[in-house]
C-alpha cells in the first residue's frame, strides 16, 4: 500500500513534467550571474511580487537569515512571533550569524496584532537595545497555516513606518495565502522591505527559495553574504527550472490542498478523541489534539505509520498534518479511516 505522507509539504517529489523541464534547462555559472534559467526565475518572481530584484538561494532558512543580516547590525533586536519559523526552526541562526537577538511576541494562532508589535518596539534611548526589524510569517506554519489578514499587515506597516523600522515577510507559503484569498502576491509583498518565498513546499520543487526587495543594494549585500553562508551555486539553472515550472503550473492547484485539509479536518472532528476546529483550517496545515487516548503521542504516530499514514507530533497532545500535491482526496479519506480505526 502506498504511504500517505502528511508530515509536511516539504516531502513532495518533482512531477515527471517538472523533471523534464529540469533536464532541458539551459545553465551557466550563477556566481558570475551567467545562468540564464536562474536569471529568468529571479525576474519572474520579482515581477510576480512587484519587487525590483530577487536572489535565488538554496533554502527558505537562508533567505530569512540573509534578510536579517542585510537589514540589521550586531547587538540589535528583531521582533518575531513566538512560534515563528525564524524562532523555532532555524537553529538560532539570527544570533549566530547576524549577532541579533529575537524579541518574541505571542500571537493568536501566529498572527500578531499591531498593538502587540508597537508595545515590543524599544524606545530610542541609550539604555535600550534597538529594534532593527519586524518579521511576519504568512502563512504561519506553527499557527496551523493561518493567513495574515491584509488589513492587519497594513496596520502593522503603519506602526513600523511611524517608528522607522523595516519589515521582512517570511513568505515560505505565501502562495498558499494567495490561493486562499485570490489576492495577488504583490498585494502582500508591497508592505515589506524584503520578502522570502519558497519553491519546495506546496509548489513541489525539489529545492530553492528567493529573497526579494526593491533595493538592488540590499541584493548586492545579500549576494555577498550568500557566498559567506555557503549558498552560492554554480549551474543552478537545473533547480531554477523546477521553480519556473512550479510557478507556471502549481500555484492554481494549491486550492486542492486546502480543500483536502478542510475535508480531513471535518472527518477528524467526528472522532471523539480528536479536538479540532475545522474553521481554523485556512490553508493546507491542520493542527489538532488527541486527548485521553491510551496511546502516548509517539505510540499514536507509530500506530498510524503501521497503517501507512505519516504525521508529526508537535508537542504535548498536539499533532500536525499537511496536505500537498502528492496526496489525493482518496488518500485523505483513507487517512481519516486509519485515524478512526486507531482512535475509535
C-alpha positions as CSV (number, residue, x, y, z in Angstrom):
1,X,0.0,0.0,0.0
2,X,1.2,3.5,-0.8
3,X,2.4,5.7,2.1
4,X,0.1,8.7,2.8
5,X,2.7,11.2,3.9
6,X,1.1,14.1,5.8
7,X,4.2,15.1,7.8
8,X,4.9,18.2,5.7
9,X,4.5,19.7,2.2
10,X,8.3,19.5,2.0
11,X,8.1,15.8,1.2
12,X,6.7,16.4,-2.3
13,X,8.6,15.0,-5.2
14,X,9.1,16.6,-8.6
15,X,6.5,15.5,-11.2
16,X,7.6,13.9,-14.4
17,X,6.9,17.1,-16.3
18,X,9.0,19.1,-13.8
19,X,11.8,16.6,-14.2
20,X,11.7,17.1,-18.0
21,X,11.9,20.8,-17.5
22,X,14.9,20.4,-15.3
23,X,16.6,18.1,-17.8
24,X,16.1,20.7,-20.6
25,X,17.3,23.6,-18.5
26,X,19.9,25.9,-20.1
27,X,22.6,26.6,-17.5
28,X,25.6,28.7,-16.8
29,X,27.6,29.9,-13.8
30,X,25.3,31.7,-11.4
31,X,28.1,33.1,-9.3
32,X,29.1,35.0,-12.4
33,X,25.4,35.9,-13.0
34,X,25.5,33.8,-16.2
35,X,22.9,31.1,-15.6
36,X,20.0,32.2,-17.9
37,X,17.5,30.0,-16.1
38,X,18.3,31.4,-12.7
39,X,18.1,34.9,-14.1
40,X,14.7,34.1,-15.7
41,X,13.4,32.7,-12.4
42,X,14.6,35.8,-10.4
43,X,13.0,38.2,-12.9
44,X,9.8,36.1,-12.9
45,X,9.4,36.1,-9.2
46,X,10.3,39.7,-8.8
47,X,7.6,40.5,-11.3
48,X,5.0,38.4,-9.5
49,X,5.7,40.1,-6.2
50,X,6.1,43.6,-7.6
51,X,9.7,43.9,-6.5
52,X,12.7,45.2,-8.4
53,X,15.3,42.5,-7.6
54,X,15.4,38.9,-6.4
55,X,18.1,36.4,-5.4
56,X,17.9,32.6,-5.7
57,X,19.1,30.7,-2.7
58,X,19.1,27.1,-1.6
59,X,16.6,27.3,1.2
60,X,13.9,29.4,3.0
61,X,16.1,29.5,6.1
62,X,18.9,31.0,4.2
63,X,16.6,33.6,2.6
64,X,15.2,34.6,6.0
65,X,18.7,34.8,7.5
66,X,20.0,36.9,4.7
67,X,17.1,39.3,5.1
68,X,18.0,39.7,8.8
69,X,21.8,40.1,8.1
70,X,21.4,42.8,5.4
71,X,19.0,44.9,7.5
72,X,20.4,44.7,11.0
73,X,23.6,45.3,13.0
74,X,25.0,43.1,15.7
75,X,23.5,43.9,19.1
76,X,20.2,44.9,17.7
77,X,16.8,43.2,18.1
78,X,14.3,41.6,15.7
79,X,10.6,41.3,16.5
80,X,9.1,37.9,15.6
81,X,6.1,35.9,16.6
82,X,7.0,33.4,19.4
83,X,6.3,30.3,17.3
84,X,7.6,31.6,14.0
85,X,9.9,29.5,11.8
86,X,12.6,32.1,12.4
87,X,12.3,31.4,16.1
88,X,11.7,27.7,16.3
89,X,13.2,26.1,13.2
90,X,16.3,28.0,12.1
91,X,18.8,26.8,14.8
92,X,19.3,30.1,16.4
93,X,20.8,31.5,13.2
94,X,19.8,35.1,13.9
95,X,22.1,35.2,16.9
96,X,24.8,33.0,15.5
97,X,25.1,34.6,12.1
98,X,23.8,38.2,12.4
99,X,24.5,38.8,16.1
100,X,21.0,40.0,16.8
101,X,18.5,38.8,19.4
102,X,14.9,37.9,18.8
103,X,12.1,39.6,20.7
104,X,9.3,37.1,20.9
105,X,5.7,38.3,20.6
106,X,2.9,35.8,21.2
107,X,0.2,36.0,18.5
108,X,-3.2,34.5,18.0
109,X,-2.5,31.3,16.1
110,X,0.6,33.0,14.9
111,X,-0.9,36.4,14.0
112,X,0.5,39.4,15.8
113,X,-1.6,42.5,16.2
114,X,-0.3,46.0,15.5
115,X,-0.7,46.9,19.2
116,X,1.4,44.0,20.3
117,X,4.2,45.0,17.9
118,X,4.1,48.6,18.9
119,X,4.5,47.6,22.5
120,X,7.5,45.5,21.6
121,X,9.4,48.2,19.7
122,X,12.2,49.5,22.0
123,X,12.5,53.2,22.9
124,X,15.3,55.0,21.1
125,X,17.5,55.8,24.1
126,X,21.0,54.9,25.2
127,X,19.7,52.3,27.7
128,X,17.7,50.1,25.4
129,X,18.6,47.6,22.7
130,X,17.4,49.0,19.4
131,X,14.6,47.4,17.3
132,X,16.0,46.8,13.8
133,X,13.4,44.7,12.0
134,X,9.9,43.3,12.3
135,X,9.3,39.8,10.8
136,X,5.9,38.3,9.9
137,X,5.2,34.8,8.6
138,X,2.4,34.2,6.0
139,X,1.0,31.6,6.1
140,X,2.1,30.8,9.7
141,X,3.3,27.2,9.9
142,X,3.0,26.6,13.7
143,X,-0.2,28.6,13.8
144,X,-1.9,26.0,11.6
145,X,-1.4,27.6,8.2
146,X,-3.1,30.8,9.3
147,X,-3.3,33.6,6.8
148,X,-2.3,37.1,7.8
149,X,-5.3,39.4,7.0
150,X,-4.1,42.1,4.6
151,X,-5.7,44.8,6.8
152,X,-3.7,43.6,9.8
153,X,-0.5,43.8,7.7
154,X,-1.4,47.3,6.6
155,X,-1.9,48.4,10.2
156,X,1.4,46.8,11.3
157,X,3.1,48.6,8.4
158,X,1.8,51.9,9.7
159,X,3.3,51.2,13.1
160,X,6.6,50.2,11.6
161,X,6.7,53.3,9.4
162,X,5.9,55.5,12.3
163,X,8.9,54.1,14.2
164,X,11.2,53.9,11.2
165,X,11.6,50.1,11.4
166,X,11.8,48.0,8.2
167,X,9.8,44.7,7.8
168,X,10.5,41.3,6.4
169,X,8.0,38.7,5.3
170,X,8.8,35.0,5.7
171,X,6.6,34.0,2.8
172,X,7.6,30.4,2.6
173,X,3.9,29.6,2.0
174,X,2.8,32.9,0.6
175,X,1.4,31.3,-2.5
176,X,-1.0,29.3,-0.2
177,X,-2.3,32.7,1.1
178,X,-2.6,33.9,-2.5
179,X,-4.5,30.7,-3.5
180,X,-6.9,31.0,-0.5
181,X,-7.6,34.7,-0.8
182,X,-7.2,35.2,-4.6
183,X,-5.2,38.4,-3.7
184,X,-2.1,38.9,-5.9
185,X,1.2,38.2,-4.3
186,X,2.2,41.8,-4.8
187,X,-0.7,42.9,-2.6
188,X,1.1,41.3,0.4
189,X,4.7,41.9,-0.7
190,X,4.3,45.7,-1.1
191,X,4.3,46.3,2.6
192,X,7.7,44.7,3.2
193,X,11.3,45.8,2.5
194,X,12.3,42.2,2.0
195,X,10.3,39.0,1.2
196,X,11.3,35.4,1.1
197,X,9.3,32.8,-0.9
198,X,9.8,29.0,-1.1
199,X,9.5,26.8,-4.1
200,X,10.0,23.5,-2.4
201,X,6.8,23.2,-0.3
202,X,3.3,23.3,-1.8
203,X,4.8,24.2,-5.2
204,X,6.6,20.9,-5.3
205,X,10.1,21.9,-6.5
206,X,13.0,19.9,-5.0
207,X,14.8,22.9,-3.5
208,X,15.1,26.6,-3.6
209,X,13.8,29.9,-2.3
210,X,14.1,33.5,-3.3
211,X,14.8,36.8,-1.4
212,X,13.2,39.8,-2.9
213,X,13.4,43.6,-2.4
214,X,13.0,46.9,-4.2
215,X,16.6,47.9,-3.2
216,X,19.3,46.5,-5.5
217,X,21.9,47.5,-3.0
218,X,20.4,45.1,-0.5
219,X,20.5,42.3,-3.1
220,X,24.2,43.1,-3.6
221,X,24.8,42.7,0.1
222,X,22.7,39.5,0.2
223,X,24.8,38.0,-2.7
224,X,28.0,38.5,-0.7
225,X,26.5,37.0,2.5
226,X,25.0,34.1,0.4
227,X,28.6,33.3,-0.5
228,X,29.7,33.6,3.1
229,X,27.0,31.3,4.2
230,X,27.9,28.7,1.6
231,X,24.8,29.2,-0.6
232,X,26.5,30.4,-3.8
233,X,25.6,27.8,-6.5
234,X,27.1,27.3,-10.0
235,X,24.9,25.6,-12.6
236,X,21.8,26.2,-10.5
237,X,19.5,26.5,-13.5
238,X,18.5,22.9,-13.1
239,X,16.9,23.8,-9.8
240,X,15.6,27.1,-11.1
241,X,13.8,25.3,-14.0
242,X,11.9,23.3,-11.4
243,X,10.9,26.6,-9.7
244,X,9.8,28.1,-13.0
245,X,7.7,25.0,-13.8
246,X,6.1,25.1,-10.3
247,X,5.2,28.8,-10.6
248,X,3.7,28.2,-14.1
249,X,1.7,25.1,-13.2
250,X,1.3,24.5,-9.5
251,X,0.0,27.8,-7.9
252,X,-3.6,27.3,-9.1
253,X,-3.8,23.7,-7.7
254,X,-2.9,24.8,-4.2
255,X,-6.6,25.2,-3.6
256,X,-7.0,21.4,-4.0
257,X,-4.6,21.0,-1.0
258,X,-6.7,23.5,1.0
259,X,-9.9,21.6,0.2
260,X,-8.3,18.3,1.2
261,X,-7.1,19.8,4.5
262,X,-10.6,21.0,5.3
263,X,-12.0,17.6,4.3
264,X,-9.6,15.8,6.7
265,X,-10.4,18.3,9.5
266,X,-14.1,17.6,9.2
267,X,-13.6,13.9,9.3
268,X,-11.2,14.2,12.3
269,X,-13.8,16.2,14.1
270,X,-16.2,13.2,14.1
271,X,-13.7,11.2,16.2
272,X,-14.4,11.7,19.9
273,X,-10.7,11.6,21.0
274,X,-9.8,14.4,18.5
275,X,-10.1,18.1,19.4
276,X,-10.1,20.3,16.3
277,X,-11.9,23.4,14.9
278,X,-12.3,23.0,11.2
279,X,-12.9,26.7,10.9
280,X,-9.2,27.2,11.9
281,X,-8.1,25.3,8.8
282,X,-7.3,28.2,6.4
283,X,-4.8,26.6,4.0
284,X,-3.0,23.2,3.9
285,X,-1.9,22.8,7.5
286,X,-4.1,21.1,10.2
287,X,-3.2,21.3,13.9
288,X,-5.3,19.1,16.2
289,X,-5.2,17.5,19.7
290,X,-5.7,13.9,20.7
291,X,-6.8,13.8,24.3
292,X,-7.5,10.9,26.7
293,X,-6.3,8.1,24.5
294,X,-4.4,5.1,25.9
295,X,-1.6,5.6,23.4
296,X,1.0,8.4,24.0
297,X,1.9,10.7,21.1
298,X,4.9,8.7,19.9
299,X,2.8,5.5,20.1
300,X,0.0,7.1,18.1
301,X,2.4,8.2,15.4
302,X,3.8,4.7,15.3
303,X,0.4,3.1,15.1
304,X,-0.6,5.4,12.2
305,X,2.7,4.5,10.4
306,X,1.7,0.9,10.6
307,X,-1.5,2.0,8.8
308,X,0.7,3.7,6.1
309,X,-0.1,7.2,7.4
310,X,2.7,9.6,8.4
311,X,2.0,12.6,10.6
312,X,4.1,14.6,13.1
313,X,3.6,15.0,16.9
314,X,4.3,18.7,17.6
315,X,4.3,18.8,21.4
316,X,2.0,17.9,24.3
317,X,-1.2,16.4,22.9
318,X,-0.9,18.3,19.6
319,X,-0.3,16.8,16.1
320,X,0.1,18.3,12.6
321,X,-1.0,17.0,9.2
322,X,-0.1,18.9,6.0
323,X,-1.7,18.3,2.6
324,X,0.2,18.7,-0.7
325,X,0.3,17.7,-4.3
326,X,1.3,14.1,-3.6
327,X,-1.8,13.4,-1.5
328,X,-5.1,12.9,-3.3
329,X,-8.7,13.2,-1.9
330,X,-9.0,9.5,-2.0
331,X,-5.9,9.2,0.2
332,X,-7.3,11.8,2.6
333,X,-10.3,9.6,3.1
334,X,-8.1,6.6,3.6
335,X,-6.1,8.5,6.2
336,X,-9.2,9.5,8.0
337,X,-10.3,5.9,8.1
338,X,-7.0,5.0,9.7
339,X,-7.4,7.6,12.4
340,X,-10.9,6.2,13.1
341,X,-9.6,2.6,13.4
342,X,-6.9,3.6,15.8
343,X,-8.8,6.1,17.9
344,X,-12.2,4.6,17.7
